[in-house]
Amino acid sequence: MKVAGYWEYNYDMLVGLQMWDYYQIQLPKSGNNQKIAMTFAMVKALETQYPNEQEELKLVIQKAKRFLKI
């Protein structure tokens, strides 16, 4: 995650987290903005794949959502 609250596009990370398909769905919804689509995918991954670490990830997820304005 960058200081501004977004993730840069990273194919290997998307594949490793099994979020490539979700990213592909988000990309057109994000106006083909890779930072926005990647950040949506990462928030989804953190919220769904790490349910037991939500307290530790809370600030990271909040910062990303502020970037996404959701």
N, C-alpha and C positions, 0 to 999 in steps of 0.2 A: 504494500500500500504506500502511495505517495503521501507526503505531508498534507496535501490539499484534500485527501480523502478518497482518492480513486486508485484503481489498479491500471497499469499499462497492459496492453494486449500481450498475452503469453500463451501460445498454443500448447506448449508442453504442460503448463499448469492446468489448462482447461481439460486436456486429455487425462492427466493424472487424477484430477478430481471428478472425472466423468461428467463434465459440464459443457462439453463441446456442443452438443445438440441444443442445450438451453441457450448458450451464447448465440448460436445461429438464429434462434427464434427472436432473441432480444435485439440483434443487430438492426434489422429493418425498423423495429419499433423505436430504436434510438437514433433514427436519422442517419444510420450507418456510422455512428460515432463509436469507434472501438473502445474508448475509455469508458463510456457510459455502459455499453453492452458488457464489457469485462467486469465492471463494478457490480452490475446487476447479477452476473453469474457468480461472482465471489461472495456476495451477500447471501445468495441462495445456498451456495455450498456451505458457508459457515453456519447458517441457520439450520440446515437439514442434516448435514453430515457430522456435526459436532454437537449433538444435543446436550451432552454432559459438561461441555465447556462454555456454556452460554454466559455464565457470570464473568468469566475471564475475557470473553470476546465482546461483551456488551459495548464497550467504548469504541472498539474498532467498527462494529456494525453501525452504531449511531453516527459515527463520523462519515461513513460511506453513505448512509441514508441522507445525511445533510447535504452531501455533494450531489446526490441524486434528487434531492428535494422531495423525498417521499416520507 
